[in-house]
Amino acid sequence: MRTVRRPSLSILWALAMLGAAFVPLAVVGWTALDVLDASITERVRASQEQSAAAARTVLVDRIEDGKRKLLAMARLVGSAEDAPARARTLDRAMDPPDLFLEVGCWTTLPEPRVAVQSQSAAFENVQAKNDMREFDSNVSQRVMRLSNRDPLIQEPRTGNPHVALEPEVLPEACSVAISVPAERDMVLVGSLDLLGLRDVFAGFEAVPGRVLTLQDGAGQTIVASREPRVDSAAESATSSRSSGPDDAIEHQFPAGHSDWTIRVSEPASAAFAPLDRARRGLLVGFGVAIGLCVLLAFGFAGVVVRPVRELVATTERLARGELSARSGLTRSDEIGQLAAALDHMAHELEALDSMKTEFVGHVSHELRTPLTSARLTLANVEEGLAGPEALARVRADIDRLVKLVEELLDLTRVESGLHLETRPQSLGPVVLAAVETVRPLSPVPIAIRSSDSSASGSTGDDSTSPPRIDAARVQQIVVNLVDNAAKHARTRVEVVVGPRSVRVTDDGPGVPPELRERIFEGFVRLEAGRSTQGFGLGLAIARKLARLHGAELACEGNTFVIEFPA
């Protein structure tokens, strides 16, 4: 058979403890990290949403302020009598240029054209490079390209202000056009400054590294609180995530105008710094836990493995025939119980071996005595020292040998698993037949009676259901008991038969209490007064046959009792 090498018990125990401790710890740890990750993500989103809401409010208020201011300017321009007066009115209204970068007064019939226009100096320099506008010699400035189909012209002609859907984004300026109606079929069109929102947006960043960006529907940046980057605090944070500019948490929210959006982004490394600290702490905790588990596992395994090795050594000594070997372990735990069971087994094996040696000695003695006697008798006959009458002695020795061999064969058959053929049967006739077998050879009278009748020889009838017995084997039990009683009786033997019991009593010296169990072991000898009495194999065979029936055979001094189960 091929031997499969397996890890030692210490290693298996360490692995089991690691699995039992590490798996729940890992599940709890990673669950906690997931919860913390989700909590941080939700908190960052809520904070970004608050920043976006503040920026949206500022943008909407700025547009509404632009409408109101432009309507006020429209009233002033409409009250002017001529173009120079309108120009001066616009210039005064534009000074200082806080909301609008330019305001133009347009006539709408037959086609829109600029009557007067006022621009801030900086915006005028920016527009000088703008190819999207055309130069108007009437105002000596670059102006928008508008038509009567443009909402900036159409909506004011119906009396409604209008805010352009698309911004005008230039390298150094960004704005959105607003138009309002004015008197005399004129329309005021102003470019509302959006670049001024940069500083306001910067005040809503809330955390280092956060950037607020206003974008149009095409994703073009209108204005941002600052250029997106990872600030120094975020760069210094150690994170399991990448720390580059692309590693950002960002969300987009409606800007409150057209399809514009406000995108809020910030470095993930700064936001998730608590998660990184928790992750590092968890890894350190895992390392400590693994170290402790290994130490405890090997320590505990040593406590368990060391006595197990001693038990193995003891069993190997027993296997070599050292039946006196003992583990010597005295513990109250399961290993101590195992050691006690092993020591008890070793004690029983030693006792069994001693009993076997004693049994072989008794058998040898019992065989040698009649054989020696027969050999000496025959020798005397051959030498003429004894006559033919001595042959009767030889016959008695041979009968003794035959009986002993038959008893040994019976004992061997019983111990190897004798099959009983049982059936419900009354004990009376079976016991009576056994007594009649022994009676002719008995040196003393044998009386038999039922337990409910005192008449000798009467077995009576039992009203209870008879036990299930093998009649031949029960007869063998009774024969052995009665024969043994007849040998040790002084004057008589009495057999009492009950519904499920048999009692065999003699008036001999009886068996001392300390030997009442040993006599069933075979070839036991005891002192009775000055004489020595011996017990062969008959009682041992009788007890084994009784136990095969589920009955119990016991000695009560000078009475043997067998009780059959219901």
Secondary structure, 3 states (H helix, E strand, C coil): CCCCCCCCHHHHHHHHHHHHHHHHHHHHHHHHHHHHHHHHHHHHHHHHHHHHHHHHHHHHHHHHHHHHHHHHHHHHHHHCCCHHHHHHHHHHHHCCCCCEEEEEEEECCCCCEEEEEEECHHHHHHHCCCCCCEEECCCCEEECCCCCCCHHHHHHHCCCCEECCCCEEECCEEEEEEEEEECCCEEEEEEEECCCHHHHHHCCCCCCCCEEEEECCCCCEEEECCCCCCCHHHHHCCCCCCCCCCCEEEEEEECCCCCCEEEEEEEHHHHCHHHHHHHHHHHHHHHHHHHHHHHHHHHHHHHHHHHHHHHHHHHHHHHCCCCCCCCCCCCCCHHHHHHHHHHHHHHHHHHHHHHHHHHHHHHHHHHHHHHHHHHHHHHHHHHCCCCHHHHHHHHHHHHHHHHHHHHHHHHHHHHCCCCCCCEECCHHHHHHHHHHHHHHHCCCCEEEEECCCCCCCCCCCCCCCCCEECHHHHHHHHHHHHHHHHHHCCCCEEEEECCCEEEEEECCCCCCHHHCCHHHCCCEEEEECCEEEEECCHHHHHHHHHHHCCCEEEECCCEEEEECCC
